[in-house]
């Protein structure tokens, strides 16, 4: 059985400011500021192209081999939820 996991991409028009390994995102319409640490910043960069949560997790696991998988997965889930809640990422329409 194959599950169809949704892909997400970054919303356009978000202002970004990098400070060392952290990234600050500013929503243009509300001026709300979102702070992302190194893992969150990497996830944000990955979502420049549509990716599923599983694809992002596989890439980040390779990029952060010293982070325990359980911690990395919890971080990824938290960041996906944070980015979705803030309107920073959008579901990618399925391709026909």
C-alpha positions in Angstrom: 0.0 0.0 0.0 1.4 3.4 -1.0 0.6 6.5 1.0 0.6 9.8 -0.8 2.6 12.1 1.4 2.0 15.8 0.7 4.9 18.0 -0.5 5.4 21.5 0.8 7.3 24.5 -0.5 8.2 27.9 0.9 5.8 30.7 0.5 7.2 33.5 -1.7 8.0 37.0 -0.5 9.4 36.1 2.9 12.3 38.3 4.0 15.3 36.4 5.4 18.1 37.5 7.6 20.9 35.1 8.6 22.8 35.5 11.8 25.5 32.8 12.1 23.7 29.5 12.0 20.3 31.0 12.7 17.8 32.4 10.3 15.1 35.0 10.9 12.1 35.1 8.6 9.8 38.1 8.4 6.3 37.9 7.0 5.8 40.9 4.7 2.1 41.5 5.4 2.2 41.2 9.2 5.9 41.8 10.0 5.8 38.7 12.2 9.3 37.3 12.9 10.1 33.6 13.0 13.4 32.4 14.4 15.0 29.2 13.0 18.0 27.4 14.4 20.5 25.4 12.3 18.1 22.5 11.7 15.1 24.8 11.0 17.3 26.9 8.6 18.3 23.8 6.7 14.7 22.7 6.4 13.7 26.2 5.2 16.4 26.0 2.5 15.3 22.5 1.5 11.8 23.7 0.9 12.9 26.1 -1.8 11.8 23.1 -3.9 8.7 21.0 -3.0 9.6 18.2 -0.6 7.7 15.8 1.6 8.5 15.5 5.3 10.1 12.1 4.6 12.4 13.5 1.9 13.4 16.4 4.2 14.1 14.0 7.1 16.3 11.8 4.9 18.4 14.7 3.7 18.6 16.3 7.2 19.7 13.0 8.7 22.6 12.9 6.4 23.4 16.5 7.0 23.3 16.3 10.8 24.7 12.8 11.6 25.6 13.7 15.2 22.0 14.6 16.1 20.2 11.5 17.4 17.4 10.4 15.0 14.7 10.7 17.6 15.7 14.3 18.3 16.0 15.2 14.6 12.6 13.7 13.8 11.0 15.7 16.7 12.7 18.8 15.5 11.6 18.3 11.9 8.0 17.7 13.1 8.1 20.8 15.2 9.6 22.9 12.4 7.1 21.7 9.8 4.2 22.5 12.2 5.7 25.9 13.1 6.2 26.8 9.4 2.8 25.6 8.4 1.1 27.4 11.3 2.9 30.6 10.4 1.9 30.4 6.8 5.5 30.2 5.7 5.1 27.0 3.8 2.3 25.8 1.5 1.2 22.4 0.3 2.3 21.8 -3.3 -0.6 20.9 -5.6 -0.3 17.3 -6.7 1.1 16.9 -10.3 -1.4 15.4 -12.8 
